[in-house]
């Protein structure tokens, strides 16, 4: 089992930026591909972005493409999500978890508590 702890969320105005961090309890290099998911109240959890084990392959959902950047620092056991040009519809709880090697959604570990992102003026 892997413990995942998300942080970095908060309240931001439309057009603003936030950087989220996901710290894992053991080597994410050994774990493999990782992704960021989000869930808004009353909606299904959706995959936002995914990155391969070594960072050579990245995929984004259409609704964040061009605005968000996923990255990873395997030495720090941490995955990041840089969010720019935030919109109110980005408001959700953001989680990290594993993904399939082809970068499609497939959570492999227990969900962490997530971090709340609220975009509002």
N, C-alpha and C positions, 0 to 999 in steps of 0.2 A: 504494500500500500504506500501511497505518496500523499503527504499532506501539502495542500496548496493554500497559500495566503495571499489574497489580493489587497492592494492598497492604492492610494492616489486619487480616488474619486472625490467629488465635491460639487459645489454649486458654481456654475460658470455661466456667463452671459452668451447669448447667441453670437457666433463668430469667434468665440474664444477657444482656448486650447487647454488640454490636460494631458498628463502622462500617467498611465497606469502601470503598476508593477505586479508581477506574480512571482512569489518566492516559493520554491519547492524544497521539500525536506531532504531530498537526495538528488544526485546528478541528473540533470535534464538531458545531458548528452546521452546517457545510457537509456533514458526513458524514450527518447525519439521525438517525433513531430508533436508540436504543441499548437494550441489555438486559443483565441479569445471568443467567448460567447457572451450574449446579453439577453436579458429577459425583462420586458416591461409588464406592468400589471395587466392581467387579462390576456396576455399574448404568449405564444410559445417561445421557448428558448431558441435562439438562432445563432449560427456561427457567423462571426464578424470577420475574422482573419485567421490564417494558419501559416505556420512556418515549419520547414523541414528540420531534421536533426542538426545539420550543420549550417542552416540558414541559406542554402543555395536555391531553394524553391519557396515561393510565397504566393498565397492566393488571398483575395479579398472579396467579400460580398459586394454586389453592385451598389448597395446603398451607402457604402463607405469608401469606395474606390476613389482615389485622388485626394482624400482627406485624412485617412488614417494610415499609420505606418507601424507594422509589427516588426520586432527585432528580438534577439535573444543574446544573453551573455552566459554561455555555458559554464564558465569559470565561477560565476556568481550564482548559478542555479536559478536564474531569473529570466523571465520573459516580459517584454515591455509592449505597450500599445500607446503610441503617440497619436493624439487626436487633435486635429486642427479643424477650423471652420465648423465648429459644432453647431448643430441644429436642435431645436426643441424635441424633434422626433428621435434624437439620440438618447434621450432620457431613459435610463434603465439601470438594472443591477448588472454589472459586468463580472464575468467569471473566466478563469482559465481552466483548461483541461487538455487531455490528449486528443489527437485526431488520427485518422487513418493515414497510412503512408502516402496515399494520393491526396492528402490534405482535405478530405471530406470529413464532416462532423461525425465523431464517434467517441464520446467521452469514455475514458478508461479508468478514472479514479473517482472517489467520493468528491462531491462538490464542496468547495470551500464556502465561506460566508459571502463572498463577492464584495464588490465595492460599488457604492451608489454614485451614479453620475446624473446630475440634474442640470439641464440647460434651460434657463429661464431668465427673462429680464425683470 
